[in-house]
Amino acid sequence: MQRHYRSKGSHLIECYSKTHKESSFSAKQIVDYAKECDVKIDIATIYRNLEKMVADGLLLKTKSQESDSVIYQCVDEHHDCHNHLHARCKNCGKIIHLEDKTTEMFINHMMEHYNFAIEADLSSICGLCKDCR
């Protein structure tokens, strides 16, 4: 039986993402977290582990609407993140999973009326959550 090797980078990112399940985060935040935990890890290793976790379906990767940076979010109990939209607070980074019939109808409407296929895992609606308003 082959053992699955977990690097310190993947463990660090997994720990960080689990404690920030309902918010988005950047690679820079992982770097800062590594420093806080006194873990020596280079940025390339962090990016490599983030990309692997995205490929494995553990994280979603989207482009920030405020800058050219990339942000990530933990999939965790929302295993169907690829099929629903997200609302993201531009202030605190909180993620709201829009898993209701209204968003499903919107995605279908865009396809039926505009022949436009929304890539839900790459899409988020940006605004302010109730705590940041």
Backbone as JSON Lines, residues from 0, in Angstrom:
{"i":0,"aa":"M","n":[0.83,-1.18,0.0],"ca":[0.0,0.0,0.0],"c":[0.88,1.24,0.0]}
{"i":1,"aa":"Q","n":[0.63,2.12,-0.95],"ca":[1.44,3.33,-1.07],"c":[0.93,4.4,-0.12]}
{"i":2,"aa":"R","n":[1.84,5.03,0.59],"ca":[1.48,6.11,1.5],"c":[1.42,7.42,0.75]}
{"i":3,"aa":"H","n":[0.47,8.26,1.12],"ca":[0.37,9.59,0.54],"c":[1.26,10.53,1.33]}
{"i":4,"aa":"Y","n":[2.24,11.11,0.67],"ca":[3.17,12.02,1.33],"c":[2.53,13.4,1.47]}
{"i":5,"aa":"R","n":[2.55,13.93,2.68],"ca":[2.05,15.29,2.92],"c":[3.22,16.16,3.29]}
{"i":6,"aa":"S","n":[3.49,17.15,2.47],"ca":[4.6,18.07,2.75],"c":[4.19,19.07,3.82]}
{"i":7,"aa":"K","n":[5.2,19.75,4.38],"ca":[4.88,20.76,5.38],"c":[4.1,21.91,4.74]}
{"i":8,"aa":"G","n":[4.31,22.13,3.44],"ca":[3.56,23.18,2.73],"c":[2.09,22.83,2.62]}
{"i":9,"aa":"S","n":[1.79,21.6,2.23],"ca":[0.38,21.21,2.1],"c":[-0.3,21.17,3.46]}
{"i":10,"aa":"H","n":[0.42,20.72,4.48],"ca":[-0.14,20.69,5.84],"c":[-0.43,22.11,6.33]}
{"i":11,"aa":"L","n":[0.49,23.02,6.1],"ca":[0.33,24.41,6.52],"c":[-0.89,25.05,5.84]}
{"i":12,"aa":"I","n":[-1.0,24.86,4.52],"ca":[-2.12,25.44,3.77],"c":[-3.43,24.81,4.21]}
{"i":13,"aa":"E","n":[-3.43,23.5,4.42],"ca":[-4.63,22.81,4.88],"c":[-5.08,23.35,6.23]}
{"i":14,"aa":"C","n":[-4.16,23.53,7.14],"ca":[-4.5,24.08,8.47],"c":[-5.06,25.5,8.34]}
{"i":15,"aa":"Y","n":[-4.41,26.32,7.53],"ca":[-4.88,27.69,7.36],"c":[-6.27,27.72,6.73]}
{"i":16,"aa":"S","n":[-6.45,26.94,5.66],"ca":[-7.74,26.98,4.96],"c":[-8.87,26.43,5.83]}
{"i":17,"aa":"K","n":[-8.58,25.45,6.66],"ca":[-9.61,24.9,7.56],"c":[-10.05,25.91,8.61]}
{"i":18,"aa":"T","n":[-9.14,26.77,9.05],"ca":[-9.51,27.77,10.05],"c":[-10.1,29.03,9.41]}
{"i":19,"aa":"H","n":[-10.07,29.1,8.08],"ca":[-10.64,30.23,7.33],"c":[-11.62,29.71,6.28]}
{"i":20,"aa":"K","n":[-12.45,28.74,6.67],"ca":[-13.35,28.06,5.74],"c":[-14.28,29.0,4.99]}
{"i":21,"aa":"E","n":[-14.77,30.01,5.65],"ca":[-15.78,30.87,5.04],"c":[-15.22,32.2,4.56]}
{"i":22,"aa":"S","n":[-13.93,32.22,4.23],"ca":[-13.36,33.44,3.65],"c":[-12.31,33.07,2.61]}
{"i":23,"aa":"S","n":[-12.06,34.01,1.74],"ca":[-11.04,33.79,0.73],"c":[-9.69,34.21,1.31]}
{"i":24,"aa":"F","n":[-8.61,33.72,0.7],"ca":[-7.28,34.08,1.17],"c":[-6.3,34.07,0.0]}
{"i":25,"aa":"S","n":[-5.19,34.73,0.2],"ca":[-4.16,34.83,-0.84],"c":[-2.92,34.04,-0.44]}
{"i":26,"aa":"A","n":[-2.04,33.84,-1.39],"ca":[-0.77,33.18,-1.1],"c":[0.03,34.0,-0.09]}
{"i":27,"aa":"K","n":[-0.07,35.32,-0.17],"ca":[0.64,36.2,0.77],"c":[0.17,35.93,2.21]}
{"i":28,"aa":"Q","n":[-1.11,35.69,2.38],"ca":[-1.62,35.39,3.72],"c":[-1.05,34.07,4.23]}
{"i":29,"aa":"I","n":[-0.82,33.13,3.34],"ca":[-0.2,31.85,3.73],"c":[1.25,32.1,4.13]}
{"i":30,"aa":"V","n":[1.96,32.94,3.38],"ca":[3.34,33.29,3.72],"c":[3.39,33.9,5.11]}
{"i":31,"aa":"D","n":[2.49,34.86,5.39],"ca":[2.44,35.49,6.7],"c":[2.13,34.48,7.8]}
{"i":32,"aa":"Y","n":[1.21,33.57,7.51],"ca":[0.84,32.52,8.46],"c":[2.04,31.61,8.75]}
{"i":33,"aa":"A","n":[2.8,31.27,7.72],"ca":[4.0,30.43,7.9],"c":[5.0,31.12,8.83]}
{"i":34,"aa":"K","n":[5.17,32.43,8.65],"ca":[6.08,33.18,9.51],"c":[5.58,33.18,10.96]}
{"i":35,"aa":"E","n":[4.26,33.38,11.14],"ca":[3.67,33.35,12.48],"c":[3.89,32.0,13.16]}
{"i":36,"aa":"C","n":[3.82,30.93,12.36],"ca":[3.99,29.56,12.89],"c":[5.46,29.15,12.95]}
{"i":37,"aa":"D","n":[6.35,30.05,12.55],"ca":[7.78,29.8,12.5],"c":[8.11,28.58,11.62]}
{"i":38,"aa":"V","n":[7.41,28.5,10.48],"ca":[7.66,27.46,9.49],"c":[8.41,28.09,8.33]}
{"i":39,"aa":"K","n":[9.56,27.54,8.03],"ca":[10.37,28.06,6.93],"c":[9.96,27.36,5.64]}
{"i":40,"aa":"I","n":[9.37,28.15,4.73],"ca":[8.89,27.6,3.47],"c":[8.93,28.72,2.43]}
{"i":41,"aa":"D","n":[9.4,28.4,1.25],"ca":[9.5,29.46,0.25],"c":[8.18,29.62,-0.52]}
{"i":42,"aa":"I","n":[8.03,30.77,-1.14],"ca":[6.8,31.11,-1.84],"c":[6.5,30.15,-2.99]}
{"i":43,"aa":"A","n":[7.52,29.66,-3.66],"ca":[7.31,28.72,-4.77],"c":[6.66,27.43,-4.26]}
{"i":44,"aa":"T","n":[7.09,26.97,-3.11],"ca":[6.51,25.77,-2.52],"c":[5.05,26.01,-2.14]}
{"i":45,"aa":"I","n":[4.78,27.19,-1.63],"ca":[3.39,27.53,-1.28],"c":[2.53,27.52,-2.54]}
{"i":46,"aa":"Y","n":[2.99,28.19,-3.6],"ca":[2.21,28.22,-4.86],"c":[2.03,26.81,-5.43]}
{"i":47,"aa":"R","n":[3.08,26.01,-5.39],"ca":[3.0,24.64,-5.91],"c":[1.94,23.84,-5.14]}
{"i":48,"aa":"N","n":[1.94,23.98,-3.82],"ca":[0.96,23.27,-2.99],"c":[-0.46,23.81,-3.19]}
{"i":49,"aa":"L","n":[-0.59,25.12,-3.35],"ca":[-1.91,25.69,-3.63],"c":[-2.47,25.13,-4.94]}
{"i":50,"aa":"E","n":[-1.63,25.09,-5.98],"ca":[-2.08,24.58,-7.28],"c":[-2.45,23.1,-7.2]}
{"i":51,"aa":"K","n":[-1.69,22.33,-6.43],"ca":[-2.02,20.9,-6.27],"c":[-3.34,20.74,-5.55]}
{"i":52,"aa":"M","n":[-3.57,21.55,-4.53],"ca":[-4.83,21.47,-3.8],"c":[-6.01,21.91,-4.66]}
{"i":53,"aa":"V","n":[-5.78,22.85,-5.56],"ca":[-6.83,23.24,-6.52],"c":[-7.11,22.07,-7.46]}
{"i":54,"aa":"A","n":[-6.05,21.46,-7.99],"ca":[-6.2,20.32,-8.91],"c":[-6.9,19.15,-8.22]}
{"i":55,"aa":"D","n":[-6.66,18.97,-6.93],"ca":[-7.28,17.87,-6.17],"c":[-8.71,18.2,-5.73]}
{"i":56,"aa":"G","n":[-9.18,19.42,-6.03],"ca":[-10.54,19.8,-5.68],"c":[-10.73,20.24,-4.24]}
{"i":57,"aa":"L","n":[-9.62,20.52,-3.53],"ca":[-9.72,20.93,-2.14],"c":[-9.88,22.44,-1.98]}
{"i":58,"aa":"L","n":[-9.39,23.18,-2.97],"ca":[-9.49,24.63,-2.98],"c":[-10.06,25.11,-4.3]}
{"i":59,"aa":"L","n":[-10.74,26.25,-4.27],"ca":[-11.14,26.94,-5.49],"c":[-10.19,28.1,-5.68]}
{"i":60,"aa":"K","n":[-9.9,28.41,-6.91],"ca":[-8.99,29.5,-7.25],"c":[-9.74,30.48,-8.13]}
{"i":61,"aa":"T","n":[-9.77,31.74,-7.74],"ca":[-10.41,32.78,-8.54],"c":[-9.52,34.01,-8.58]}
{"i":62,"aa":"K","n":[-9.81,34.86,-9.54],"ca":[-9.08,36.12,-9.65],"c":[-9.8,37.15,-8.81]}
{"i":63,"aa":"S","n":[-9.06,37.88,-8.03],"ca":[-9.64,38.93,-7.21],"c":[-10.22,40.01,-8.13]}
{"i":64,"aa":"Q","n":[-11.36,40.54,-7.76],"ca":[-11.98,41.6,-8.56],"c":[-11.38,42.95,-8.24]}
{"i":65,"aa":"E","n":[-10.62,43.05,-7.16],"ca":[-10.02,44.32,-6.78],"c":[-8.62,44.51,-7.35]}
{"i":66,"aa":"S","n":[-7.96,43.41,-7.71],"ca":[-6.58,43.5,-8.22],"c":[-6.33,42.32,-9.16]}
{"i":67,"aa":"D","n":[-5.11,42.22,-9.63],"ca":[-4.75,41.11,-10.51],"c":[-4.32,39.86,-9.74]}
{"i":68,"aa":"S","n":[-4.45,39.9,-8.43],"ca":[-4.01,38.75,-7.63],"c":[-5.03,37.62,-7.68]}
{"i":69,"aa":"V","n":[-4.58,36.47,-7.25],"ca":[-5.41,35.27,-7.21],"c":[-5.79,35.02,-5.75]}
{"i":70,"aa":"I","n":[-7.02,34.59,-5.54],"ca":[-7.46,34.24,-4.2],"c":[-7.96,32.8,-4.21]}
{"i":71,"aa":"Y","n":[-7.95,32.2,-3.05],"ca":[-8.34,30.8,-2.89],"c":[-9.42,30.7,-1.83]}
{"i":72,"aa":"Q","n":[-10.16,29.62,-1.88],"ca":[-11.12,29.33,-0.82],"c":[-11.2,27.83,-0.62]}
{"i":73,"aa":"C","n":[-11.45,27.44,0.6],"ca":[-11.57,26.03,0.97],"c":[-12.91,25.5,0.48]}
{"i":74,"aa":"V","n":[-12.9,24.34,-0.15],"ca":[-14.14,23.72,-0.62],"c":[-14.84,23.07,0.57]}
{"i":75,"aa":"D","n":[-14.13,22.29,1.36],"ca":[-14.61,21.64,2.58],"c":[-15.98,21.0,2.4]}
{"i":76,"aa":"E","n":[-16.97,21.37,3.24],"ca":[-18.27,20.71,3.15],"c":[-19.08,21.12,1.93]}
{"i":77,"aa":"H","n":[-18.65,22.15,1.23],"ca":[-19.32,22.59,0.01],"c":[-18.65,21.91,-1.19]}
{"i":78,"aa":"H","n":[-18.78,20.61,-1.27],"ca":[-18.12,19.84,-2.31],"c":[-18.61,20.19,-3.71]}
{"i":79,"aa":"D","n":[-19.75,20.82,-3.81],"ca":[-20.34,21.13,-5.1],"c":[-20.05,22.58,-5.51]}
{"i":80,"aa":"C","n":[-18.94,23.14,-5.04],"ca":[-18.61,24.54,-5.32],"c":[-18.48,24.84,-6.81]}
{"i":81,"aa":"H","n":[-18.23,23.81,-7.6],"ca":[-18.06,24.02,-9.04],"c":[-19.4,24.26,-9.73]}
{"i":82,"aa":"N","n":[-20.49,24.05,-9.01],"ca":[-21.81,24.17,-9.63],"c":[-22.69,25.26,-9.03]}
{"i":83,"aa":"H","n":[-22.14,26.09,-8.17],"ca":[-22.93,27.21,-7.66],"c":[-22.07,28.47,-7.57]}
{"i":84,"aa":"L","n":[-22.74,29.61,-7.55],"ca":[-22.04,30.89,-7.46],"c":[-21.68,31.19,-6.01]}
{"i":85,"aa":"H","n":[-20.84,32.19,-5.84],"ca":[-20.41,32.62,-4.52],"c":[-20.53,34.13,-4.42]}
{"i":86,"aa":"A","n":[-20.86,34.61,-3.25],"ca":[-20.81,36.04,-2.95],"c":[-19.61,36.22,-2.04]}
{"i":87,"aa":"R","n":[-18.76,37.19,-2.36],"ca":[-17.54,37.41,-1.58],"c":[-17.51,38.85,-1.08]}
{"i":88,"aa":"C","n":[-17.32,39.02,0.22],"ca":[-17.21,40.36,0.8],"c":[-15.86,40.95,0.42]}
{"i":89,"aa":"K","n":[-15.89,42.11,-0.22],"ca":[-14.63,42.72,-0.65],"c":[-13.86,43.34,0.51]}
{"i":90,"aa":"N","n":[-14.49,43.42,1.68],"ca":[-13.81,43.98,2.84],"c":[-13.14,42.9,3.68]}
{"i":91,"aa":"C","n":[-13.9,41.89,4.11],"ca":[-13.34,40.87,5.01],"c":[-13.02,39.55,4.32]}
{"i":92,"aa":"G","n":[-13.47,39.37,3.07],"ca":[-13.18,38.15,2.33],"c":[-14.14,37.0,2.59]}
{"i":93,"aa":"K","n":[-15.17,37.23,3.41],"ca":[-16.14,36.17,3.73],"c":[-16.78,35.66,2.44]}
{"i":94,"aa":"I","n":[-16.97,34.34,2.37],"ca":[-17.58,33.68,1.22],"c":[-18.96,33.18,1.63]}
{"i":95,"aa":"I","n":[-19.94,33.48,0.79],"ca":[-21.29,32.95,0.99],"c":[-21.57,32.05,-0.2]}
{"i":96,"aa":"H","n":[-21.91,30.8,0.06],"ca":[-22.2,29.83,-0.99],"c":[-23.66,29.99,-1.41]}
{"i":97,"aa":"L","n":[-23.88,30.35,-2.65],"ca":[-25.23,30.59,-3.16],"c":[-25.75,29.31,-3.8]}
{"i":98,"aa":"E","n":[-26.27,28.45,-2.95],"ca":[-26.67,27.11,-3.37],"c":[-28.18,26.97,-3.5]}
{"i":99,"aa":"D","n":[-28.89,28.05,-3.73],"ca":[-30.34,27.97,-3.79],"c":[-30.87,27.92,-5.23]}
{"i":100,"aa":"K","n":[-32.15,27.76,-5.35],"ca":[-32.8,27.63,-6.67],"c":[-32.68,28.91,-7.49]}
{"i":101,"aa":"T","n":[-32.66,30.07,-6.85],"ca":[-32.58,31.34,-7.57],"c":[-31.29,31.43,-8.38]}
{"i":102,"aa":"T","n":[-30.16,31.07,-7.77],"ca":[-28.9,31.15,-8.5],"c":[-28.83,30.07,-9.58]}
{"i":103,"aa":"E","n":[-29.41,28.91,-9.3],"ca":[-29.47,27.86,-10.31],"c":[-30.29,28.33,-11.52]}
{"i":104,"aa":"M","n":[-31.41,29.0,-11.22],"ca":[-32.26,29.54,-12.3],"c":[-31.5,30.61,-13.09]}
{"i":105,"aa":"F","n":[-30.72,31.44,-12.39],"ca":[-29.94,32.48,-13.06],"c":[-28.92,31.86,-14.02]}
{"i":106,"aa":"I","n":[-28.2,30.86,-13.55],"ca":[-27.2,30.19,-14.39],"c":[-27.88,29.57,-15.61]}
{"i":107,"aa":"N","n":[-29.01,28.91,-15.42],"ca":[-29.76,28.33,-16.54],"c":[-30.3,29.41,-17.48]}
{"i":108,"aa":"H","n":[-30.78,30.51,-16.93],"ca":[-31.3,31.63,-17.73],"c":[-30.2,32.19,-18.64]}
{"i":109,"aa":"M","n":[-29.02,32.36,-18.1],"ca":[-27.9,32.89,-18.89],"c":[-27.59,31.97,-20.07]}
{"i":110,"aa":"M","n":[-27.68,30.67,-19.85],"ca":[-27.41,29.72,-20.92],"c":[-28.54,29.73,-21.95]}
{"i":111,"aa":"E","n":[-29.76,29.66,-21.49],"ca":[-30.91,29.57,-22.4],"c":[-31.14,30.85,-23.21]}
{"i":112,"aa":"H","n":[-31.02,32.01,-22.58],"ca":[-31.36,33.26,-23.26],"c":[-30.17,33.96,-23.92]}
{"i":113,"aa":"Y","n":[-28.97,33.72,-23.42],"ca":[-27.79,34.41,-23.95],"c":[-26.74,33.45,-24.48]}
{"i":114,"aa":"N","n":[-27.02,32.14,-24.39],"ca":[-26.05,31.13,-24.8],"c":[-24.69,31.38,-24.14]}
{"i":115,"aa":"F","n":[-24.76,31.71,-22.85],"ca":[-23.57,32.04,-22.07],"c":[-23.45,31.07,-20.92]}
{"i":116,"aa":"A","n":[-22.38,30.28,-20.91],"ca":[-22.16,29.28,-19.87],"c":[-21.3,29.88,-18.76]}
{"i":117,"aa":"I","n":[-21.9,30.04,-17.61],"ca":[-21.17,30.59,-16.46],"c":[-20.31,29.49,-15.85]}
{"i":118,"aa":"E","n":[-19.04,29.8,-15.63],"ca":[-18.14,28.89,-14.93],"c":[-18.24,29.26,-13.45]}
{"i":119,"aa":"A","n":[-19.13,28.57,-12.76],"ca":[-19.48,28.93,-11.39],"c":[-18.28,28.95,-10.45]}
{"i":120,"aa":"D","n":[-17.37,28.01,-10.6],"ca":[-16.24,27.97,-9.68],"c":[-15.26,29.12,-9.91]}
{"i":121,"aa":"L","n":[-15.37,29.81,-11.04],"ca":[-14.52,30.97,-11.31],"c":[-15.26,32.28,-11.1]}
{"i":122,"aa":"S","n":[-16.52,32.2,-10.71],"ca":[-17.36,33.39,-10.61],"c":[-17.74,33.69,-9.17]}
{"i":123,"aa":"S","n":[-17.69,34.97,-8.83],"ca":[-18.2,35.38,-7.53],"c":[-18.8,36.77,-7.67]}
{"i":124,"aa":"I","n":[-19.81,37.0,-6.89],"ca":[-20.45,38.31,-6.84],"c":[-19.78,39.05,-5.7]}
{"i":125,"aa":"C","n":[-19.29,40.22,-5.97],"ca":[-18.53,40.97,-4.98],"c":[-19.4,42.06,-4.36]}
{"i":126,"aa":"G","n":[-19.32,42.21,-3.06],"ca":[-20.08,43.24,-2.36],"c":[-19.64,43.3,-0.91]}
{"i":127,"aa":"L","n":[-20.53,43.73,-0.04],"ca":[-20.23,43.83,1.39],"c":[-21.2,42.95,2.18]}
{"i":128,"aa":"C","n":[-20.65,42.14,3.07],"ca":[-21.48,41.3,3.92],"c":[-22.18,42.15,4.98]}
{"i":129,"aa":"K","n":[-23.11,41.55,5.71],"ca":[-23.88,42.28,6.71],"c":[-22.98,42.85,7.81]}
{"i":130,"aa":"D","n":[-21.88,42.16,8.13],"ca":[-20.99,42.64,9.2],"c":[-20.13,43.83,8.76]}
{"i":131,"aa":"C","n":[-19.9,43.98,7.46],"ca":[-19.02,45.05,6.95],"c":[-19.77,46.28,6.44]}
{"i":132,"aa":"R","n":[-21.1,46.16,6.32],"ca":[-21.88,47.32,5.85],"c":[-22.01,48.37,6.92]}
